[in-house]
Amino acid sequence: MNQQQIMQIQMIEQEAQQLNQQIQLIEQNTIELQDLNKSLDEIKQEESKEILAGLGKGIYLPVKITDKNLIVEVGNKIFVKKTIPETKELIKEQLLKLNQGKLYVMEKLNGLQVEINQMLQSSEEKSKEKKDKK
């Protein structure tokens, strides 16, 4: 295997590492959306007037529920009132997009694996030809 092929494989490995990071991020976002979906189910079914609202970093605030309509950011810092079912539909759409993105990244990752395998096979064949000529 020559120096150029080694560099190509290293570049492909770096790209594969970046794609794996993207997959991890997609999976993390998927888990967060699934958790949010479960929380919305609990709020919808609960008769309780108080919940613990997460502020971040494991800090919660007891909050009284006065209205089960939600304020949802729909992009570009634009907020609209949505019902729980409407919000769950948005989450469903986001989960679908994340899943499609994950499939796309996995296809690219598989393509890189095929490319590396082809390079290795080609290198082995050339190496074998050189031995056969001797």
Backbone as JSON Lines, residues from 0, in Angstrom:
{"i":0,"aa":"M","n":[0.86,-1.18,0.0],"ca":[0.0,0.0,0.0],"c":[0.9,1.24,0.0]}
{"i":1,"aa":"N","n":[0.65,2.14,-0.94],"ca":[1.51,3.32,-1.03],"c":[1.03,4.44,-0.1]}
{"i":2,"aa":"Q","n":[1.84,5.48,-0.02],"ca":[1.57,6.6,0.89],"c":[0.25,7.3,0.55]}
{"i":3,"aa":"Q","n":[-0.06,7.43,-0.72],"ca":[-1.29,8.1,-1.13],"c":[-2.52,7.32,-0.67]}
{"i":4,"aa":"Q","n":[-2.47,6.01,-0.8],"ca":[-3.59,5.18,-0.37],"c":[-3.77,5.24,1.15]}
{"i":5,"aa":"I","n":[-2.68,5.26,1.86],"ca":[-2.74,5.37,3.32],"c":[-3.39,6.69,3.72]}
{"i":6,"aa":"M","n":[-3.01,7.77,3.05],"ca":[-3.6,9.09,3.34],"c":[-5.1,9.09,3.01]}
{"i":7,"aa":"Q","n":[-5.48,8.45,1.91],"ca":[-6.89,8.38,1.53],"c":[-7.69,7.63,2.6]}
{"i":8,"aa":"I","n":[-7.14,6.53,3.07],"ca":[-7.83,5.75,4.1],"c":[-7.96,6.55,5.39]}
{"i":9,"aa":"Q","n":[-6.91,7.3,5.75],"ca":[-6.98,8.13,6.94],"c":[-8.06,9.2,6.81]}
{"i":10,"aa":"M","n":[-8.17,9.8,5.62],"ca":[-9.2,10.82,5.39],"c":[-10.59,10.2,5.48]}
{"i":11,"aa":"I","n":[-10.73,9.01,4.93],"ca":[-12.03,8.31,4.98],"c":[-12.37,7.97,6.43]}
{"i":12,"aa":"E","n":[-11.38,7.55,7.2],"ca":[-11.61,7.23,8.61],"c":[-12.03,8.47,9.4]}
{"i":13,"aa":"Q","n":[-11.44,9.62,9.09],"ca":[-11.83,10.87,9.75],"c":[-13.28,11.22,9.41]}
{"i":14,"aa":"E","n":[-13.63,11.06,8.14],"ca":[-15.01,11.34,7.73],"c":[-15.97,10.38,8.42]}
{"i":15,"aa":"A","n":[-15.58,9.12,8.54],"ca":[-16.42,8.13,9.21],"c":[-16.59,8.49,10.68]}
{"i":16,"aa":"Q","n":[-15.55,9.0,11.3],"ca":[-15.63,9.42,12.7],"c":[-16.62,10.59,12.85]}
{"i":17,"aa":"Q","n":[-16.58,11.53,11.92],"ca":[-17.52,12.65,11.96],"c":[-18.96,12.17,11.76]}
{"i":18,"aa":"L","n":[-19.15,11.21,10.87],"ca":[-20.49,10.67,10.63],"c":[-21.0,9.93,11.87]}
{"i":19,"aa":"N","n":[-20.1,9.22,12.55],"ca":[-20.5,8.55,13.79],"c":[-20.92,9.55,14.86]}
{"i":20,"aa":"Q","n":[-20.23,10.69,14.92],"ca":[-20.61,11.74,15.86],"c":[-21.99,12.29,15.51]}
{"i":21,"aa":"Q","n":[-22.26,12.45,14.22],"ca":[-23.58,12.91,13.8],"c":[-24.67,11.93,14.21]}
{"i":22,"aa":"I","n":[-24.39,10.64,14.06],"ca":[-25.35,9.61,14.46],"c":[-25.62,9.7,15.96]}
{"i":23,"aa":"Q","n":[-24.57,9.89,16.76],"ca":[-24.74,10.01,18.21],"c":[-25.59,11.22,18.56]}
{"i":24,"aa":"L","n":[-25.36,12.33,17.88],"ca":[-26.15,13.54,18.12],"c":[-27.61,13.32,17.74]}
{"i":25,"aa":"I","n":[-27.84,12.67,16.63],"ca":[-29.21,12.36,16.2],"c":[-29.89,11.47,17.23]}
{"i":26,"aa":"E","n":[-29.18,10.45,17.72],"ca":[-29.75,9.55,18.71],"c":[-30.06,10.29,20.01]}
{"i":27,"aa":"Q","n":[-29.18,11.2,20.4],"ca":[-29.41,11.99,21.62],"c":[-30.66,12.86,21.46]}
{"i":28,"aa":"N","n":[-30.8,13.52,20.32],"ca":[-31.97,14.35,20.07],"c":[-33.25,13.5,20.02]}
{"i":29,"aa":"T","n":[-33.14,12.31,19.47],"ca":[-34.28,11.4,19.41],"c":[-34.76,11.03,20.81]}
{"i":30,"aa":"I","n":[-33.82,10.7,21.68],"ca":[-34.15,10.33,23.06],"c":[-34.82,11.51,23.77]}
{"i":31,"aa":"E","n":[-34.28,12.71,23.58],"ca":[-34.86,13.9,24.21],"c":[-36.29,14.13,23.74]}
{"i":32,"aa":"L","n":[-36.53,13.98,22.45],"ca":[-37.89,14.17,21.92],"c":[-38.84,13.09,22.42]}
{"i":33,"aa":"Q","n":[-38.36,11.86,22.52],"ca":[-39.2,10.78,23.05],"c":[-39.56,11.04,24.51]}
{"i":34,"aa":"D","n":[-38.58,11.52,25.29],"ca":[-38.85,11.88,26.69],"c":[-39.87,13.01,26.78]}
{"i":35,"aa":"L","n":[-39.72,13.99,25.92],"ca":[-40.66,15.11,25.89],"c":[-42.06,14.62,25.56]}
{"i":36,"aa":"N","n":[-42.15,13.71,24.61],"ca":[-43.44,13.13,24.23],"c":[-44.11,12.45,25.43]}
{"i":37,"aa":"K","n":[-43.32,11.68,26.19],"ca":[-43.84,11.0,27.39],"c":[-44.31,12.03,28.42]}
{"i":38,"aa":"S","n":[-43.53,13.08,28.6],"ca":[-43.91,14.12,29.56],"c":[-45.22,14.78,29.17]}
{"i":39,"aa":"L","n":[-45.41,15.03,27.88],"ca":[-46.66,15.63,27.41],"c":[-47.83,14.7,27.67]}
{"i":40,"aa":"D","n":[-47.61,13.39,27.51],"ca":[-48.67,12.42,27.81],"c":[-49.06,12.5,29.29]}
{"i":41,"aa":"E","n":[-48.05,12.61,30.16],"ca":[-48.31,12.69,31.59],"c":[-49.07,13.97,31.94]}
{"i":42,"aa":"I","n":[-48.68,15.07,31.35],"ca":[-49.36,16.35,31.63],"c":[-50.8,16.28,31.16]}
{"i":43,"aa":"K","n":[-51.0,15.68,30.0],"ca":[-52.35,15.59,29.43],"c":[-53.27,14.75,30.32]}
{"i":44,"aa":"Q","n":[-52.71,13.67,30.88],"ca":[-53.53,12.76,31.68],"c":[-53.63,13.15,33.14]}
{"i":45,"aa":"E","n":[-52.65,13.85,33.63],"ca":[-52.61,14.2,35.04],"c":[-53.72,15.17,35.41]}
{"i":46,"aa":"E","n":[-54.29,14.92,36.56],"ca":[-55.26,15.86,37.12],"c":[-54.56,16.83,38.06]}
{"i":47,"aa":"S","n":[-53.29,16.54,38.31],"ca":[-52.52,17.37,39.23],"c":[-52.4,18.79,38.68]}
{"i":48,"aa":"K","n":[-52.34,19.7,39.57],"ca":[-52.22,21.11,39.19],"c":[-50.78,21.61,39.31]}
{"i":49,"aa":"E","n":[-49.85,20.69,39.65],"ca":[-48.47,21.12,39.84],"c":[-47.52,20.08,39.25]}
{"i":50,"aa":"I","n":[-46.46,20.57,38.61],"ca":[-45.41,19.7,38.06],"c":[-44.06,20.29,38.41]}
{"i":51,"aa":"L","n":[-43.02,19.5,38.2],"ca":[-41.66,20.01,38.32],"c":[-41.16,20.35,36.92]}
{"i":52,"aa":"A","n":[-40.86,21.6,36.69],"ca":[-40.37,22.04,35.39],"c":[-38.85,22.12,35.43]}
{"i":53,"aa":"G","n":[-38.22,21.45,34.48],"ca":[-36.75,21.45,34.42],"c":[-36.23,22.79,33.9]}
{"i":54,"aa":"L","n":[-35.31,23.35,34.65],"ca":[-34.67,24.6,34.22],"c":[-33.36,24.33,33.51]}
{"i":55,"aa":"G","n":[-32.83,23.14,33.7],"ca":[-31.56,22.76,33.09],"c":[-30.56,22.34,34.13]}
{"i":56,"aa":"K","n":[-29.61,21.52,33.73],"ca":[-28.54,21.05,34.6],"c":[-29.07,20.42,35.89]}
{"i":57,"aa":"G","n":[-30.2,19.69,35.8],"ca":[-30.73,18.98,36.96],"c":[-31.41,19.86,37.98]}
{"i":58,"aa":"I","n":[-31.81,21.05,37.59],"ca":[-32.5,21.97,38.5],"c":[-33.96,22.06,38.07]}
{"i":59,"aa":"Y","n":[-34.86,21.87,39.05],"ca":[-36.29,21.86,38.78],"c":[-37.01,22.89,39.65]}
{"i":60,"aa":"L","n":[-38.13,23.35,39.13],"ca":[-38.94,24.34,39.82],"c":[-40.38,23.83,39.87]}
{"i":61,"aa":"P","n":[-40.99,23.79,41.07],"ca":[-42.4,23.4,41.1],"c":[-43.25,24.49,40.45]}
{"i":62,"aa":"V","n":[-44.11,24.05,39.53],"ca":[-44.91,25.01,38.75],"c":[-46.37,24.58,38.8]}
{"i":63,"aa":"K","n":[-47.26,25.54,39.0],"ca":[-48.68,25.26,38.96],"c":[-49.17,25.36,37.53]}
{"i":64,"aa":"I","n":[-49.94,24.36,37.11],"ca":[-50.48,24.34,35.75],"c":[-51.81,25.1,35.76]}
{"i":65,"aa":"T","n":[-51.83,26.18,35.02],"ca":[-53.07,26.97,34.92],"c":[-53.73,26.78,33.57]}
{"i":66,"aa":"D","n":[-52.94,26.32,32.59],"ca":[-53.44,26.15,31.23],"c":[-52.61,25.04,30.59]}
{"i":67,"aa":"K","n":[-53.27,24.11,29.93],"ca":[-52.53,23.0,29.3],"c":[-52.15,23.3,27.86]}
{"i":68,"aa":"N","n":[-52.38,24.53,27.41],"ca":[-51.84,24.95,26.11],"c":[-50.38,25.29,26.31]}
{"i":69,"aa":"L","n":[-49.59,25.04,25.29],"ca":[-48.14,25.22,25.37],"c":[-47.71,26.36,24.47]}
{"i":70,"aa":"I","n":[-46.61,26.97,24.83],"ca":[-45.98,27.97,23.97],"c":[-44.8,27.26,23.31]}
{"i":71,"aa":"V","n":[-44.84,27.16,21.98],"ca":[-43.87,26.36,21.24],"c":[-43.12,27.25,20.26]}
{"i":72,"aa":"E","n":[-41.79,27.13,20.27],"ca":[-40.99,27.84,19.28],"c":[-41.06,27.07,17.97]}
{"i":73,"aa":"V","n":[-41.48,27.77,16.91],"ca":[-41.62,27.12,15.6],"c":[-40.49,27.51,14.65]}
{"i":74,"aa":"G","n":[-39.51,28.24,15.15],"ca":[-38.35,28.62,14.34],"c":[-38.14,30.12,14.37]}
{"i":75,"aa":"N","n":[-36.89,30.52,14.24],"ca":[-36.52,31.94,14.2],"c":[-37.08,32.73,15.37]}
{"i":76,"aa":"K","n":[-37.09,32.1,16.54],"ca":[-37.59,32.73,17.77],"c":[-39.04,33.18,17.65]}
{"i":77,"aa":"I","n":[-39.8,32.45,16.86],"ca":[-41.23,32.7,16.72],"c":[-41.95,31.68,17.59]}
{"i":78,"aa":"F","n":[-42.8,32.16,18.51],"ca":[-43.5,31.3,19.43],"c":[-45.0,31.36,19.15]}
{"i":79,"aa":"V","n":[-45.65,30.2,19.21],"ca":[-47.1,30.13,19.01],"c":[-47.69,29.22,20.08]}
{"i":80,"aa":"K","n":[-48.98,29.45,20.37],"ca":[-49.69,28.59,21.3],"c":[-50.12,27.33,20.58]}
{"i":81,"aa":"K","n":[-49.88,26.2,21.22],"ca":[-50.25,24.9,20.65],"c":[-50.86,24.05,21.76]}
{"i":82,"aa":"T","n":[-51.79,23.19,21.35],"ca":[-52.33,22.21,22.29],"c":[-51.33,21.07,22.42]}
{"i":83,"aa":"I","n":[-51.55,20.22,23.4],"ca":[-50.67,19.07,23.56],"c":[-50.71,18.17,22.33]}
{"i":84,"aa":"P","n":[-51.89,17.82,21.77],"ca":[-51.88,17.0,20.56],"c":[-51.16,17.66,19.38]}
{"i":85,"aa":"E","n":[-51.31,18.96,19.22],"ca":[-50.6,19.67,18.14],"c":[-49.09,19.59,18.34]}
{"i":86,"aa":"T","n":[-48.67,19.75,19.59],"ca":[-47.25,19.69,19.91],"c":[-46.71,18.28,19.69]}
{"i":87,"aa":"K","n":[-47.49,17.28,20.07],"ca":[-47.08,15.89,19.86],"c":[-46.93,15.6,18.36]}
{"i":88,"aa":"E","n":[-47.76,16.21,17.54],"ca":[-47.65,16.04,16.09],"c":[-46.34,16.66,15.58]}
{"i":89,"aa":"L","n":[-45.97,17.82,16.1],"ca":[-44.68,18.44,15.74],"c":[-43.53,17.52,16.13]}
{"i":90,"aa":"I","n":[-43.62,16.96,17.31],"ca":[-42.56,16.05,17.79],"c":[-42.48,14.84,16.87]}
{"i":91,"aa":"K","n":[-43.63,14.31,16.48],"ca":[-43.66,13.15,15.57],"c":[-42.94,13.49,14.26]}
{"i":92,"aa":"E","n":[-43.2,14.69,13.72],"ca":[-42.55,15.12,12.48],"c":[-41.04,15.25,12.67]}
{"i":93,"aa":"Q","n":[-40.64,15.81,13.82],"ca":[-39.22,15.97,14.09],"c":[-38.53,14.62,14.23]}
{"i":94,"aa":"L","n":[-39.21,13.68,14.89],"ca":[-38.64,12.33,15.04],"c":[-38.48,11.66,13.67]}
{"i":95,"aa":"L","n":[-39.45,11.87,12.81],"ca":[-39.37,11.3,11.45],"c":[-38.18,11.88,10.7]}
{"i":96,"aa":"K","n":[-38.0,13.2,10.79],"ca":[-36.86,13.84,10.12],"c":[-35.53,13.35,10.68]}
{"i":97,"aa":"L","n":[-35.47,13.19,12.01],"ca":[-34.24,12.68,12.62],"c":[-33.94,11.26,12.14]}
{"i":98,"aa":"N","n":[-34.97,10.45,12.05],"ca":[-34.79,9.08,11.59],"c":[-34.3,9.05,10.14]}
{"i":99,"aa":"Q","n":[-34.88,9.91,9.3],"ca":[-34.44,10.0,7.91],"c":[-32.99,10.46,7.83]}
{"i":100,"aa":"G","n":[-32.64,11.43,8.66],"ca":[-31.26,11.91,8.7],"c":[-30.3,10.83,9.14]}
{"i":101,"aa":"K","n":[-30.71,10.05,10.13],"ca":[-29.86,8.96,10.61],"c":[-29.65,7.92,9.51]}
{"i":102,"aa":"L","n":[-30.71,7.58,8.8],"ca":[-30.58,6.62,7.7],"c":[-29.63,7.13,6.62]}
{"i":103,"aa":"Y","n":[-29.73,8.43,6.3],"ca":[-28.86,9.04,5.29],"c":[-27.39,8.96,5.73]}
{"i":104,"aa":"V","n":[-27.14,9.31,7.0],"ca":[-25.77,9.29,7.51],"c":[-25.24,7.86,7.54]}
{"i":105,"aa":"M","n":[-26.09,6.91,7.91],"ca":[-25.66,5.5,7.93],"c":[-25.34,5.0,6.53]}
{"i":106,"aa":"E","n":[-26.11,5.44,5.52],"ca":[-25.8,5.06,4.14],"c":[-24.43,5.6,3.72]}
{"i":107,"aa":"K","n":[-24.16,6.86,4.09],"ca":[-22.85,7.44,3.77],"c":[-21.74,6.67,4.46]}
{"i":108,"aa":"L","n":[-21.99,6.28,5.7],"ca":[-21.0,5.52,6.47],"c":[-20.74,4.16,5.83]}
{"i":109,"aa":"N","n":[-21.8,3.5,5.39],"ca":[-21.64,2.22,4.69],"c":[-20.89,2.4,3.38]}
{"i":110,"aa":"G","n":[-21.14,3.5,2.69],"ca":[-20.43,3.79,1.45],"c":[-18.94,3.96,1.68]}
{"i":111,"aa":"L","n":[-18.59,4.61,2.79],"ca":[-17.17,4.77,3.13],"c":[-16.53,3.42,3.44]}
{"i":112,"aa":"Q","n":[-17.27,2.56,4.11],"ca":[-16.74,1.23,4.43],"c":[-16.47,0.44,3.15]}
{"i":113,"aa":"V","n":[-17.41,0.53,2.2],"ca":[-17.24,-0.15,0.91],"c":[-16.0,0.4,0.21]}
{"i":114,"aa":"E","n":[-15.84,1.71,0.24],"ca":[-14.68,2.35,-0.41],"c":[-13.37,1.87,0.2]}
{"i":115,"aa":"I","n":[-13.31,1.78,1.51],"ca":[-12.1,1.3,2.17],"c":[-11.84,-0.15,1.79]}
{"i":116,"aa":"N","n":[-12.9,-0.97,1.82],"ca":[-12.74,-2.38,1.45],"c":[-12.22,-2.53,0.03]}
{"i":117,"aa":"Q","n":[-12.73,-1.73,-0.9],"ca":[-12.27,-1.78,-2.28],"c":[-10.8,-1.39,-2.39]}
{"i":118,"aa":"M","n":[-10.41,-0.35,-1.65],"ca":[-9.02,0.08,-1.68],"c":[-8.11,-1.01,-1.13]}
{"i":119,"aa":"L","n":[-8.52,-1.64,-0.03],"ca":[-7.71,-2.7,0.55],"c":[-7.61,-3.91,-0.37]}
{"i":120,"aa":"Q","n":[-8.73,-4.25,-1.0],"ca":[-8.74,-5.39,-1.92],"c":[-7.84,-5.1,-3.13]}
{"i":121,"aa":"S","n":[-7.93,-3.89,-3.65],"ca":[-7.1,-3.51,-4.79],"c":[-5.62,-3.56,-4.41]}
{"i":122,"aa":"S","n":[-5.3,-3.09,-3.23],"ca":[-3.92,-3.1,-2.76],"c":[-3.41,-4.53,-2.61]}
{"i":123,"aa":"E","n":[-4.26,-5.41,-2.07],"ca":[-3.87,-6.81,-1.91],"c":[-3.63,-7.47,-3.26]}
{"i":124,"aa":"E","n":[-4.5,-7.18,-4.24],"ca":[-4.35,-7.75,-5.57],"c":[-3.06,-7.28,-6.23]}
{"i":125,"aa":"K","n":[-2.72,-6.0,-6.09],"ca":[-1.48,-5.48,-6.66],"c":[-0.27,-6.11,-6.0]}
{"i":126,"aa":"S","n":[-0.38,-6.27,-4.68],"ca":[0.71,-6.88,-3.93],"c":[0.91,-8.33,-4.37]}
{"i":127,"aa":"K","n":[-0.18,-9.04,-4.59],"ca":[-0.12,-10.44,-5.03],"c":[0.48,-10.53,-6.44]}
{"i":128,"aa":"E","n":[0.08,-9.57,-7.32],"ca":[0.64,-9.58,-8.68],"c":[2.14,-9.38,-8.66]}
{"i":129,"aa":"K","n":[2.62,-8.49,-7.79],"ca":[4.06,-8.24,-7.71],"c":[4.8,-9.5,-7.23]}
{"i":130,"aa":"K","n":[4.19,-10.22,-6.28],"ca":[4.83,-11.45,-5.79],"c":[4.83,-12.52,-6.87]}
{"i":131,"aa":"D","n":[3.75,-12.59,-7.63],"ca":[3.65,-13.6,-8.71],"c":[4.67,-13.33,-9.81]}
{"i":132,"aa":"K","n":[5.0,-12.08,-10.07],"ca":[5.98,-11.73,-11.12],"c":[7.38,-12.1,-10.7]}
{"i":133,"aa":"K","n":[7.64,-12.14,-9.41],"ca":[8.98,-12.47,-8.92],"c":[9.14,-13.94,-9.01]}
